[in-house]
Every structure is written in C-alpha cells, then in structure tokens.
C-alpha cells in the first residue's frame, strides 16, 4: 500500500505542476496580446511605427539595466501622478 500512496502523491504533484505550467502559458499569451494591443494604440496615438516603439522599449530596458528596475520606473510614476492630478483638477470634461 505504501507504493500506491506514493505513486498517487507523485501523480498529484504532476497534475499540480502541469496546472501551474498551463497557467503560466496562459498568462504569457495574455500578456503578449495586451502588449500587442498597446503597441498598436501607442503607435496610433503618437504616430509612431512598431520600430519606434521597439526603440523606446530597448532604451527603457537599458536605463533599467543601468539604474535598476525600480529606480527606472520612478520618473514614469511621477509623470503618471502628474497626469492623474491634472485630470482630477480639470474643471470640465471638455478640458480633459
């Protein structure tokens, strides 16, 4: 009986790892589709092609490699806060 219980524990572990890998694959695919949509939206909004967006991504990656990911996000977070404050202080929807 010990062998049967051990085999079942191994099978349960296998199913656990398979489920975790499946979730990881799903999230990876979802992330790729979201990023693809964002690249299209950024390109359409700013008139930038995929090459320009790629150069921006490479540039931000090098900054993050140099100063660190968290310190590299602080300027973007600051711009986000300024934009949110500006949107919150708009007197009417037309000003937005």
Secondary structure, DSSP 8 states (H G I E B T S, - for coil): -HHHHHHHHHHHHHHHHHHHHHHHHHHHHHHHHHHHHHHHHHHHHHT--HHHHHHHHHHHHHHHHHH-HHHHHHHHHHHHHHHHHHHHT-SSTTT-
